[in-house]
Amino acid sequence: MKTVLVTGANGLLGTNVVLELLRRGYAVKGLVRSRRRFIDYSDPHLHLVTGDIRDVPSLQAASRGCDYIVHTAADTSQKHLKISDYDPVNPEGTENILNLCRQKGIERLVYIGTANTCGYGSKDNPGDGQAPSMPPFNRCLYALSKVKTQELVDAAVAEGLDIVTINPTFMIGPYDYKPSSGRIINMALNRKVVFYPPGGKNFVHATDVARGVVTALEDGMAGEKYLMAGENLSYRDFFQIISRLTGQHPLMIRLPRPLLMAFGLVGDGLRSLGAKIALSSNNMKILCINNFYTSQKALSRFNMSFLTTEEAVRDALKTGPFRTILKY
């Protein structure tokens, strides 16, 4: 039985990857900073280990006896004020993982990037992962940190390490207890009025990404990058899914771009004074565009199918911290 070390095992994607690996007959070591933060789940082939990708000795101890690594851990905060704030976890933590692969002879690393390091497209011509990052994401500190990290991964591939990169879009799904990306659900849940931005994005079910990760571990081509993308939806369409599933009928009000940009300027001013907030002009620009993607490469390589965004929201509402009653 092969053993896989999963970093960030208690995150949205990490948890779903752990469960998918166990379903497919792997032994799993889940690297977590606190064992109490993993879901209430036990399996004879699951061993939770306490550690941190920033701490090399804990990584070395956790990797003992492992054949593969799936690296999902990342700092995804939108509140950092400079790109170097991401360095300890994203580039430097990943470099620790790469060094571990070199030292331990790890057979394959699956690295989790982000679709925002790739150029997006329109609904008729979505981004396929081939174009480089585009505005406004090439000014997004988180995306820039992931570009920097991907360069380290690519350099390791060039020297001969067996690495496959998975670039997910915006994940929604079960076991998002923090919540992380699931915070967007709270913007429409149990609200009488829902304010929505004019743009849209690609939503993907977290369990589909987990299936793609494990399939890439088994069948991905070394050095390749695969987008994991589900449905391209406007924010209005996404919030209407939540309303339909919960039987709620809030008033939907579109926020005009000029108003959002005004909010962004206020955020810029507060951030310049040292306030660690996500509100910024660049983040407001992101909310005003349609950043759409396609998973055609992964579909062709892995013969995958993808669940709908409605199924992703339903599963998130069933298992997350949202405490609501589904009507459908």
Protein Blocks (a to p, Z undefined) as FASTA:
>chain_A
ZZdddehklbmklmmmmmmmmmnopacddddfbfklpccdddfkbccddddfklmklmmm
mmgopabdcdfbccfbfkbfbfklmmmmmmmmmmmmmmmmmmnopabdcddddfklpccd
dfklccehlaccddfklmcfklmmmmmmmmmmmmmmmnopacddddddddddehilkbmm
lmmmmmmgopabdcddfbdcddddfklmmmmmmmmmmmpcehiacdddfbdcdfklmmmm
mmmmnopacddddddfklmmmmmmmmmmmmmnopacfbdfklmmmmmpccdddfklmmmm
nopacddfklmmmmmmmmmmnopadfZZ
